Amino acid sequence: MSRYRAVWMLAAAFLGTIFAHSPLMAEDARIRIGYPSGMNGQVPVVLDKAGIAAKHHLAAEFTGFQYGPPMMEGLATGQLDAVVTSFLPPFTLASKIPGSVKFVATLGHSTHSLLVRKDSTAKKLEDLKGQKIGVSFNSESHLDLLVSLKEKGLDPKTDVQLVNLQPNELPAALEKGLVAAALVRQPQVLRLEESVGAKPIQTWPFRFTSVVSENFLKKNPQAVADYVAALKEAVLFTANHSDQASTWFAETQRIDPSVVKKLAGENPLYSAKSLDDVRIEVDDDFKKLISERLAAATENGFVKSKIDPASLVP
């Protein structure tokens, strides 16, 4: 072998080693993300449509869900790696499979409201004593309603009649008078206000979070860090490109983009001007909120076993 050929082969081997370990040549991490049909689904849609996941070296696969339980089942069975959700579904999963899920981000909030019909005389929660209230059982809305009823001195079992309805059944039940009030999430709240004159008598924040499976976190810590960074950028994109973000999300929900844009103001994160303004990481305030929501869920029977709040964060 000639000296020049030997030098060339050594150089080629060296360069091959350099490129094999270069971030530019690294394979993107596969992550399967589930998101719901509510307003908390906007950030993952933007994450996908704006190409932000790919920018952060994530080979992301996105799946939309109508309800929370199937998403959490996907997380539990390994069919999903990350989920955008609220608080209660991860609590329920953690009570059934301890240590299976970790909160990694808080994504602001929208709202859900207790609505009455246009001709109703009810102006506050106490005015519904003895009447039917439609709500989706074992949901964040259900928990907020129970807590508020008890705060007003009303017994949820005897002073009102709670009617279990799926989220997509609640608007029609209210419109047809099958219930005196219905606890509805956005964007249905706005639609009912504008279309039939429904009136909110109480409103709660509907908080958004993201969780990952414990197994995925252990095997792919860098992918989780990249995922949180991508979520931050998606939030900022939504804040600074509201027309485009609203259009993308509206297409997935088959609603008017103007509705999504109107509701953007409910989320304080969408006032961000720079990445420094987007604070979504797990900090002490978020840990405190996890503890408070977990305590309420446990006290009201949504969580059947004792969970240490510290076990729910990385």
Long-range contacts (C-beta under 8 A, 24 or more apart in sequence): 23-57, 26-57, 27-59, 28-54, 28-57, 28-58, 28-59, 29-57, 29-58, 29-59, 29-220, 29-222, 29-223, 29-226, 30-58, 30-59, 30-60, 30-61, 31-58, 31-59, 31-60, 31-61, 31-81, 31-82, 31-216, 31-220, 31-223, 31-227, 32-60, 32-61, 32-63, 32-74, 32-79, 32-80, 32-81, 32-82, 33-60, 33-61, 33-62, 33-63, 33-80, 33-81, 33-82, 33-83, 33-84, 34-62, 34-63, 34-64, 34-65, 34-71, 34-74, 34-75, 34-80, 34-82, 34-83, 34-84, 35-62, 35-63, 35-64, 35-65, 35-71, 35-83, 35-84, 36-64, 36-65, 36-66, 36-67, 36-68, 36-71, 36-84, 36-85, 37-64, 37-65, 37-66, 37-253, 38-110, 38-185, 38-186, 38-206, 39-110, 39-185, 39-186, 39-187, 39-206, 39-208, 39-260, 39-263, 39-266, 39-267, 40-84, 40-85, 40-86, 40-107, 40-110, 40-206, 40-208, 41-84, 41-249, 41-252, 41-253, 42-238, 42-245, 42-249, 42-260, 43-84, 43-107, 43-208, 43-231, 43-234, 43-235, 43-238, 44-84, 44-234, 45-245, 45-248, 45-249, 45-252, 46-234, 46-237, 46-238, 46-245, 46-248, 46-249, 47-230, 47-231, 47-234, 49-248, 50-234, 50-237, 50-244, 52-230, 52-233, 52-234, 52-237, 53-227, 53-230, 55-230, 55-233, 56-226, 56-227, 56-229, 56-230, 56-233, 57-226, 58-223, 58-226, 58-227, 58-230, 64-252, 66-167, 66-168, 67-166, 67-167, 68-139, 75-100, 75-101, 75-211, 75-213, 76-100, 76-213, 78-213, 78-215, 80-213, 81-212, 81-213, 81-216, 81-220, 82-210, 82-211, 82-212, 82-213, 82-216, 82-224, 82-227, 83-210, 83-211, 83-212, 84-208, 84-209, 84-210, 85-208, 85-209, 85-210, 85-211, 86-140, 86-206, 86-207, 86-208, 86-209, 87-140, 87-207, 87-209, 87-290, 87-293, 87-294, 87-297, 88-138, 88-139, 88-140, 88-143, 88-293, 88-297, 88-302, 90-209, 90-211, 90-312, 91-293, 91-294, 91-297, 91-302, 91-303, 91-307, 91-312, 92-138, 92-302, 92-303, 94-307, 94-311, 94-312, 95-303, 95-304, 95-305, 95-307, 98-305, 98-307, 98-311, 99-214, 99-311, 100-213, 100-214, 100-215, 101-211, 101-212, 101-213, 101-214, 101-312, 102-211, 102-212, 102-213, 102-214, 102-217, 102-312, 102-313, 102-314, 103-209, 103-210, 103-211, 103-282, 103-286, 103-290, 103-312, 103-313, 104-210, 104-211, 104-212, 104-217, 104-224, 104-227, 104-228, 104-282, 104-314, 105-209, 105-210, 105-228, 105-231, 105-280, 105-281, 105-282, 106-207, 106-208, 106-209, 106-280, 106-282, 106-286, 106-289, 107-208, 107-209, 107-210, 107-231, 107-235, 107-269, 107-280, 108-207, 108-208, 108-235, 108-267, 108-268, 108-269, 108-270, 109-205, 109-206, 109-207, 109-208, 109-266, 109-267, 109-268, 110-185, 110-186, 110-205, 110-206, 110-208, 110-263, 110-266, 110-267, 111-185, 111-186, 111-189, 111-203, 111-204, 111-205, 111-206, 111-266, 112-140, 112-141, 112-144, 112-183, 112-184, 112-185, 112-186, 112-189, 112-203, 112-204, 112-206, 113-183, 113-184, 113-189, 113-200, 113-202, 113-203, 113-204, 114-145, 114-181, 114-182, 114-183, 114-200, 114-201, 114-202, 114-203, 115-174, 115-181, 115-182, 115-183, 115-184, 115-189, 115-192, 115-193, 115-198, 115-199, 115-200, 115-201, 116-174, 116-180, 116-181, 116-198, 116-199, 116-201, 117-174, 117-175, 117-177, 117-196, 117-197, 117-198, 117-199, 118-196, 118-197, 118-198, 118-199, 120-180, 120-181, 120-199, 122-180, 122-181, 122-201, 123-201, 124-201, 124-202, 125-149, 125-152, 125-154, 125-201, 125-202, 126-152, 126-153, 126-154, 127-201, 128-160, 128-180, 128-181, 128-201, 129-154, 129-159, 129-160, 130-159, 130-160, 130-161, 131-160, 131-161, 131-179, 131-180, 131-181, 132-160, 132-161, 132-162, 132-163, 132-178, 132-179, 132-180, 132-181, 133-160, 133-161, 133-162, 133-163, 133-179, 133-180, 133-181, 133-182, 133-183, 134-163, 134-165, 134-169, 134-170, 134-173, 134-174, 134-178, 134-179, 134-181, 134-182, 134-183, 135-162, 135-163, 135-164, 135-165, 135-170, 135-182, 135-183, 136-164, 136-165, 136-166, 136-167, 136-170, 136-183, 137-162, 137-164, 138-302, 139-167, 140-206, 140-207, 141-183, 141-184, 141-185, 141-204, 141-206, 142-183, 142-302, 143-296, 143-297, 143-300, 143-302, 144-183, 144-204, 145-183, 146-300, 147-296, 147-300, 148-202, 148-204, 174-198, 186-263, 186-266, 187-253, 187-255, 187-259, 187-260, 187-263, 190-259, 190-262, 190-263, 191-255, 191-259, 207-289, 207-293, 208-267, 217-314, 224-314, 228-280, 228-281, 231-280, 232-275, 232-278, 232-280, 233-275, 235-269, 235-270, 235-272, 235-278, 235-280, 236-272, 236-274, 236-275, 236-277, 236-278, 238-264, 238-270, 239-269, 239-270, 239-271, 239-272, 239-273, 239-278, 240-272, 240-273, 242-270, 282-313, 282-314, 287-313
